[in-house]
């Protein structure tokens, strides 16, 4: 009897200890999130494995996340075949290539340029705004003047390929920027792009070996837009947001809709209060859809996020939004985000 009582008491004690322990399963409730660990680099859109490779060169040598994201997004900025970023970007309806970019580090420092023309690497100008001025944003002629004063060279960014696409658009769309979204929807997915239409802005986030975040976002914006239009990409809190205690988020797609909900900031705040990256991105898309359901039928918007654990998640309005990241060993991973609308 004494032996039985001893075993029974021991069993009760062990059960009590088990109840007091935290569950071994991670707090992340979303099985679809990817756990990459760190260092890591993630980017919107599958073709940006090339951009990730440049960022990884920095990270793999123990470099800072800020240097990694700048080096990474400079790759599509200089690619004449990428019609949505930098050199080769599709122009506005007047035939001008205008660029937007922002960058943000682990300390909350940030810089942005908007409506910048004739400078191939707006991300580097944005970083210089962050590091060499007391400001966050420079625009238009002021941004250009600042770039030239700091050693950047003016270049014609309108390639023959992009110029021809613009001229064809003029023939059929009557110089009407309201047709831009329709045009984007009409375009078939380009081979290997995984995207929709011509809007493949790159948003990149890196976490370095110290566990510190930085992010960058750069684009030539919506094709055939009104001259002077700026989307979400260079807006801190919309196209990009970094909080080193929580994580970071970035976006792609029609920027006007992202701006309405302060998209990337909304997602980081959701992660702050316990949501996984996937859950947080889904919250952003659902909020946008609830607000603008009758206005966004022909649009694509996607969010990509990573938290302090190195867990990655993405969610989009509709099918076709891809993202890519590198595992700590350097292997490339490409995924398609889950989406709200299944059409």
N, C-alpha and C positions, 0 to 999 in steps of 0.2 A: 504493500500500500504506500509506504514511504517513497519507494522508487517511482511509482506511478504519479504521485503528487509532485515529485521533483521534476519529472519529464513534462507534466502538464504546465507547471509554473514556468519552466524554461521556454516552452512553446509560446505561451502568452507573452512573455518578455520579448522574444524575438519578433513576434507579430507587431508588438507596439513599436519596436525600433523601426521596422519596415514602414509603418504608417508615418513615422516622424521624418523619415528620409525623403529628400526631394526625388521626384521621378528621374530615372536614368535617361529618359527620352528628352531631347532638346525641347526648349520652350516653343520653337517654331512648329506651328500646327500644320504647315503646308508641305505635304510630302513632295510636291513638285519643285520646291526650291532646290537649287543646286548648292552644295556646300563645297566651295572652292578652297577655303582657307586663305592664307596670304603668304607672300605677296600675291597680288592678283591684279588683272586689268580686264575690264569689261567694256564693250562698245555696242552701240546700236548698229544693226544691219550686218549681215553675213560677210560682205566683201571687206569689212574692216578688220579682218584677220591680219591684213598687212599693216594696218595702223597699230594693232595690238603687238605685233612683232617688234615694231620700233620702240614702243613703250616698254616691252619686256626686256629689251637690251639694257635699259636704264635700271629697271627693277632687279634684274638678275645679278647686277653688280652691286646691289645694296644702295642704289640711288633713291632719291626722294621722289615721292609720288607726283609732286608738282612738275618736276623735270620730265617724268615719264609721260604724263598726259600731254604736255606741250609737244614733245617729240612725236608722240603717236598721232595726234590730229594734224600735224604738219604734213603727214603722208598724203591723205586725201586732198588737203589744201593745194598740193602741188601736182595732183593727178589730172591731166587734161581730159581723161575719159570719165571722170566723175562729174556729172552735170548738175550736182546739187551742192557742191562744196568748192570754194576757192577758184583756182584756175580752171576754166572750162565750165564753170557754173552757168546755168541758163540765166539770161538777162531779164530785166523788167520789161514792160511793154514798150519802152522807148529804146531798148537795145543796150542798156547799161547794166554791167555786172556790179552789183552792190553786195558787200559782205558784212556779216555780223558774227561776233564771237565773244565768249566770256570764259573766264578761268577763275577757280576758287581753291584755296588751300586749306590745310587742317586748322589754321588759326583764325579762320573767318575773313582773311584777306581776299579781296576779289577785284577784278578789273574787267572792263567790257568796252568793246567798240561797236558802233552801229552805223550802218549806211556808209561804210568805208569803201572807197573805190581805188582801183589801180595798185593795190598792195596785195601780194600773193598770200602772205601769212598773217591774217588778222589776229590769230591766237597769240602770236608773239607780241603784237602791238598791245593787245589786251593785257598781257602779263606786264608789259612795260608801264602801262597806265597804273596797274596795281602797285608796282614796285618803285616807280619814279615820280608819282604825283600823289597829292592828297585826295584825289578823286576816285570814283568807281567807274564812271562812264564818260567817254568822249564820242562825239558823233560827227558824221559828215566831213566837211572841210576842216573842222578843228581836229578830228582824228587823223586826217590825212596830213595836215601840217605837223602834228606831233610825230607821226611816223617818219616823215622826211627829215625832221630835225634830229631824229635818233638813228639815222643811218639806213632806213629802209628805202628801197628804190621803186619808182613808179614803173608799172608794167601793164601792157594791154592784156586783160584777162579773158576777153571774148575770143574763144577759139573759132576756127572756121566751122567746126561741127556744131557748136552751140549757136553760132550766127545763122546757120542754115535752118536749124530747128525753129529758131525765132521767126525767121522769114516765112516759113511754112505755116506757123501759127497765125501770123498776121493775115494770111490769105483767107483763112477759114473762120477766124474768130473776131474779125472786125474790130480789133484794137480794144476789145471789151474785157477788162480784168475780171468781171463777174463770171466769165467763162473759164477762169483758171481752174477752179475745183472740178468742174465738169471735164475739162481737158485731162486733168490728172487721173480722174476715174476712168476715162476712156482708154488710157494707155495700157497696153498689155504689160505684164510683169517682164522686166528685162531678165535675160538669162543670168542666173546666179545671183540676182539682186535680192530676191525674196521680198521686194518692196512693192509699193503701189504708186504708179505714176512716176513723177520725177523727184519726189520729195524724200531724200534719203540723208538728211542732216546727220552728222556724226555727233553723238554725245558719248564721252568716255569718262570712266571713273577708274582710279587706281588706288590700291592700298599697298604701301611699301612694307619692308621687313620690320619697321618699327610699329606697324599697325596704324599708320597715319594715312588719311584720305586726301586726295585732291581730285578735281574734276575739270573737264574742258568741254566746250560745245562750240561748234563752228559750222557755218552754212552760207550759201549764196541765197538762201531764202526761197520763197515761193516763186516759181517761174512766171514771168509775164505779169508780175504784180504792178500796182501803181508805183510810180517813181517816188521813193521815200518811204515805202512800207518797211516796217520792222516787225518781225515775229517774236517768238518766245526765246529763241536760241541765245541771244545775248542778255536776257533778262534774268538776273540772279533771283532765284526763288520760283521762276517759271520753267525755263529750259534746263536749269541746273541748280542744285543746292547741295551743300556739304556741311555736315555737322559731325565733327570728329568723335563726339561721344556716342553718336547714334548710328550714322551711316551716310549714304549719299544717294541721290537720284538724278536722273536726266530724262529727257523726253525727245520725241521725234514726231513729225506729222504736222498738221495744220496748227500753227503757233497761236493764232487768235483764240482758239478754244482752250489751249493750255494756259494762256495768260488769265483767262476768266476765272480759273480756280486756283491760281498760283500753284500749278501742278506739282513741281518737284518739291517745293516746301511742304505742301500738303502730304506728300508721300513720306517724307522724312519725319514729319510730326506723327503720322500714323505708326511708324516704326518705333518712335520714342515711347509710345504708349502700348507697346507690346505686340504689334502686328508684324508678321513676317514680311520680307520684301515683296513676295507675291501677293499677299493679302493687301498690303499697302498700295501697290500699283493698281490692284483691282478696285479699291476704294476710290482712287483718283478717276479711273475711267467711268465707274458707275455714277459718281457725282457729276461728271461732265455730261453724261448721257441723260441723266435726270433733268439737268438744267436746260439742255439744248437738244432734246430728242428730235424735235421737228426741224432742226437746222443742220444736222450733221450726217444726214443720210449718205452723202457722197464723200465722206471724209475718212481719213485714217489718222489715228492718234495712238501712240504707244509710249509706255513708261518702262524704265529699267532702273532697278535699285539694288543696293547691296548694304547689308548691315555690318555691325562691328564684329560679328562672328565670322564674317566672310561668306554669309549665305546670300545667294543671288536670286532675284525674282523679276519677272516681267509680265506685263499684261497689256493688251491692246483692244481697241474698239472692234476691229474685225481681223479676219485671217490675213496672214502675210507678213507680219512684223517679226523679223528675225533679229537675234542678237548673238554675240560671240564673246567668249572669254577664254583666258588661259588658266590652266591648272598650275599649282605651284611647281610641278615638274616641267612646265613649258608646253604641254600639249594643248592644241586648239580644240575648243568645243563650240559647236554652232547649234542653236536651238530656235524653234519657232515659238513665240509667246502664245499663251492661251488668250482667248478673246471673248468679248461679250456677245457680239453678233455673229451668227454662224453662216450668214448668206455668202 
